[in-house]
Amino acid sequence: MRIVEIREMAVPLEGSVANAVVDFTRHTVSLVAVITDVTRDGVPVYGVAFNSIGRFAQSGLLRDRMIPRVLDAPPDELLDPDTGILDPERVLRAALADEKPGGHGDRASAAAAIELACWDLLGKLAGEPAYVTIARTDGRTPTRRPAPVYAAGGYYRPGDDIAQLREEISGYLESGYRAVKIKVGGLSLDDDLRRVDEVVSTVGSGGAVAVDANGRFGRELALTYAKALEPYRLRWFEEPVDPLDYGATAELTATYDGAIATGENLFSRQEVANLLQFGGIRPNREILQMDAGLSYGLTEYRGMLDVMESAGIGRAHAVPHGGHLINLHIVAGLGLGGCEAYPGVFQPFGGYSTDCAIEDGTVTPAEHPGFGLEAKVELSGLISRLVG
């Protein structure tokens, strides 16, 4: 088999929401299709994926550098020699030809879109859901079981008030979610605490509520928020400081009794190793949120898990950023600690297809071949335009 074409489309996110740092109104996502010369019922078999939500489309990097490298590579060098089928790791290697180590940034999410599309393709070739393919290649027995899930919301919106926030969170609970996450850092401490009070009251327990500052705080303000939040006994306090400020993270983990969540903005196994060495991460406490869609795809993400496990941190503490179908299959396939979901934001990519059952705080993937992105109504038309 061979790749005959790789296509990319920049898709705008819908809605008008913001966290403490970013207004998502103008954000876009790269939707990528890897099209092969294999046909089923006269139609070429393709794989489709996207780089992670909450950054920007990577059209230039993909079209100018990475896609030409993959298409110019000798076709046999992209195949698993044992199966004769496309190998995502070899495709990734071709996409990154002549790139220097380090300086990951946007390059990591651009490459991820291509690499993850190859996993969708493998599932379709085998006629099985991607979580089955992922589990088998990870040496695990594929099992369709519910995964813990939480609803990520509580963004800052124009004209937002406490009543709207209560209504939003209540809607998540009615839909089957039992844990939620909201934003902090975009208002004063007193106003943010009023929002936290309301959500904890609505959900019924601080242990089912996480807060996310998106790296907004410096050391002093992070410590101030940590002290104010500690009595709530929250599920976790996410990215209080710059994700590469390991010293400040270590200071927080030394003084804040609750869990710190971080890792979303680490894009390589070396960065994860640095966090674990210098960031004061407590093996049975913190939550690590690295995201394959931001970090070169599943190949590098597996390397990150190896670093975690070598440091004595189990997969139950891996809860990837990015509430969408791709990460649902990764969580299910690799046996991770849980999934994020974007049930109310970031369409057409956020959330799952309607046949992924949300029940009592868990989600079960559907059985479509690959990631099942075509089953998500909001995405199906865009995918048809891209591959048609």
Secondary structure as UniProt FT lines:
FT   STRAND          3..12
FT   HELIX           24..26
FT   STRAND          28..40
FT   TURN            41..42
FT   STRAND          43..50
FT   TURN            53..54
FT   HELIX           59..61
FT   HELIX           62..66
FT   HELIX           67..72
FT   HELIX           75..78
FT   TURN            81..83
FT   HELIX           88..95
FT   TURN            96..98
FT   HELIX           105..126
FT   HELIX           130..137
FT   TURN            138..139
FT   STRAND          147..152
FT   TURN            158..159
FT   HELIX           162..174
FT   TURN            175..176
FT   STRAND          180..183
FT   HELIX           189..203
FT   HELIX           206..208
FT   STRAND          209..212
FT   TURN            214..215
FT   HELIX           219..229
FT   HELIX           230..232
FT   STRAND          236..238
FT   TURN            243..244
FT   HELIX           246..255
FT   STRAND          260..262
FT   TURN            264..265
FT   HELIX           269..278
FT   TURN            283..285
FT   STRAND          287..288
FT   HELIX           292..294
FT   TURN            295..296
FT   HELIX           298..310
FT   TURN            311..312
FT   HELIX           315..317
FT   HELIX           325..334
FT   STRAND          339..341
FT   TURN            347..349
FT   TURN            354..355
FT   STRAND          357..359
FT   TURN            360..361
FT   STRAND          362..364
FT   HELIX           373..375
FT   HELIX           377..387
//
